[in-house]
Amino acid sequence: MVTISDIRAARTRIDRAVHRTPLLHSKTLSGMSGFDVFLKAENLQKAGAFKARGASNKVFGLSERERSSGVVAASSGNHGQAVAYAAARVGARAIIVMPVDAQRAKVEAAKCYGAEVVFCGTTATERLERAEEISRETGMTLVHPYDDPDVIAGQGTAALEIIEDLPDVDAVVAPIGGGGLISGTAVAVKESRPGVKVIGVEPATSNCMGVSIDRGERTRITTSTVADGLRSNEPGVLPFAIVRKYVDSLVLVSEDEIVDAMLLIMERMKLLVEPSGAVSVAAVLAGRLPSGVRRVAAIISGGNVDLQRVAELIVSRRA
Ligand SMILES: *Cc1c(COP(=O)(O)O)cnc(C)c1O
């Protein structure tokens, strides 16, 4: 399991490698939603998403020997960049396994940090199997994007900052993919301020955590959503257990709600946010929070999106 002391230790370990991102109040979003809305701007984090926190905590915690063997990760996006970033900080070799149809910008970003990119298949399963194979053959440590206690502890550091910056917050809202971010958030919040609500948000068309919690066991589903960071088919083992223990409610948002929230954040907050990063705000705007909640902190989880893609999404909504 992961405890609040693991998250506090993570904070000390990654302190100089990641930003303490701002918690921004939004008058516009507060007026529109009826809540008092604050945004945790992890789109401004190193490598463009909260994942730099978990990856740094994992990589910096490796032994001298493990570091000298290097790290390997399977990712089509933010986790790959985060692992490449963290490895570069300590001079470790990194291999990132990406799909053959990966966006050029993401491949270039990983290479920019000095990582080697290996292409394999088009599905997450194919990528993970290849990464595991590389790990077995070379002794490089596999860094899982969410099913790892050190990664989860690192992700939890964002919520520690929220609690410090806004001690009288009523609820913290975070998106769910495989469940690493919500797990770290839940442990940080519930083991320091048990009265504060923790709300997880999934796209209605990619809700493996909600389905698993309803059925009482980890369940594999097929997914399709505009939020490319949330296309997990099955929650992690550790995240499933932590969500079951600590998360107050799981809510769903539609594809249109995600895109509208994304465009609104760009226009009104002047923040470049990716679709996955807008999901928490979409839930707040839709009013899908437990009763009694007034002051809300929504985690804007990332900002890595091509402007070409933003243009397509604008056209799709305004057409
Ligand atoms: C990875 C990611 C998520 C989902 O995080 P999990 O830990 O997999 O639940 C959400 N938003 C962004 C921007 C991400 O990169």
The ligand as an SDF file (V2000), in Angstrom:
LIG
                    3D

 15 15  0  0  0  0  0  0  0  0999 V2000
   -1.8680    9.7740  -17.4540 C   0  0  0  0  0  0  0  0  0  0  0  0
   -2.7820   10.9350  -17.4440 C   0  0  0  0  0  0  0  0  0  0  0  0
   -4.0170   10.8970  -16.7610 C   0  0  0  0  0  0  0  0  0  0  0  0
   -4.5110    9.6540  -16.0290 C   0  0  0  0  0  0  0  0  0  0  0  0
   -3.6920    9.3040  -14.9720 O   0  0  0  0  0  0  0  0  0  0  0  0
   -3.7520    7.8320  -14.3320 P   0  0  0  0  0  0  0  0  0  0  0  0
   -2.7230    7.8590  -13.2710 O   0  0  0  0  0  0  0  0  0  0  0  0
   -3.4560    6.8520  -15.4220 O   0  0  0  0  0  0  0  0  0  0  0  0
   -5.1280    7.6570  -13.8110 O   0  0  0  0  0  0  0  0  0  0  0  0
   -4.7920   12.0370  -16.7600 C   0  0  0  0  0  0  0  0  0  0  0  0
   -4.4250   13.1460  -17.4330 N   0  0  0  0  0  0  0  0  0  0  0  0
   -3.2560   13.2250  -18.0990 C   0  0  0  0  0  0  0  0  0  0  0  0
   -2.9230   14.4810  -18.8000 C   0  0  0  0  0  0  0  0  0  0  0  0
   -2.3990   12.1170  -18.1370 C   0  0  0  0  0  0  0  0  0  0  0  0
   -1.2430   12.1920  -18.8010 O   0  0  0  0  0  0  0  0  0  0  0  0
  1  2  1  0
  2  3  1  0
  2 14  2  0
  3  4  1  0
  3 10  2  0
  4  5  1  0
  5  6  1  0
  6  7  2  0
  6  8  1  0
  6  9  1  0
 10 11  1  0
 11 12  2  0
 12 13  1  0
 12 14  1  0
 14 15  1  0
M  END
$$$$
